[in-house]
Amino acid sequence: MANLKDIKRSITSVKNTQKTTKAMKLVSTAKLKRAEEAAKKSRQYALKLNEMLSEISEKINKFKVGGSTSRFFEENNSPKVVDILFVTADKGLCGGFNIQTIKRVKSIMAEYEGTSTKVRLRAVGRKGVDYFRFQGTELLEKDIGVSSAPTYEKAQEVVKKAVDDFVNGESEKVILVHNGYLNMITQEVKQVGLIPVDTIKIEEKVEAGSMMEIEGEDDEKILDGLVRKYFEHNMYYSLIDSLAAEHSARMQAMDNATNNAKERVDMLTIKYNKARQEAITTELIEIISGMESLK
């Protein structure tokens, strides 16, 4: 027969866990609204930035033989060094949110396995850092505390290291990976070939419509400054988008945990009632047996 005190203790413990998961769900819901709003504003800025970049790069490609002379636009189908810059959360308890990003990073690494291409990892977020450290994989850069509280300044610092390495010839391609927000219940891993810039994709997404005029001698200078802003904003948007997706995933995970806790409490309550009924029945039988023995 089950011990009534043990069952009651288990019920109390599960109920306390249920209160915690419910509170965490409410916190994530509130944070999600703020992160979602920030992501929307960031997306609008990105559209305008892409529009300008598209128009300038198109102008250069039309009127200059060989197109832009900037390394940021030079295609390289056989890079010797590829940097994967990926974003994970600093905290757990968000379901498979982090592991989805890690799986994509490992998938990209597998594509270059067996080739002469060297892959370097730049990790943003404690969970990604801890995972690859445990696996014994070398990390070129480790940034913790950025994904949980992203700012444009932090994004600048993170992406600047990758851009500087590219400019200095230490890398020939930079891939940006993060788990992004689609809606309240869905996240999607996003992979962007950050450097070099794929002008074809930019021009496909945006139809330039401004009336700006730029002097020929200023084209490359303006383009270089603009493309650096493009890198910075892509990094910032990845952090914001990842944070919104993280809160969304945690909200779902805590909601599932709360529901599971409720089911567990119901099961334990039934078990407790059955054990209590058995205890009462046993006592009654003992009393009746005792009275019968006295006759």
Order of alpha helices (4+ residues) and beta strands (2+ residues): alpha-beta-alpha-beta-alpha-beta-alpha-beta-beta-alpha-alpha
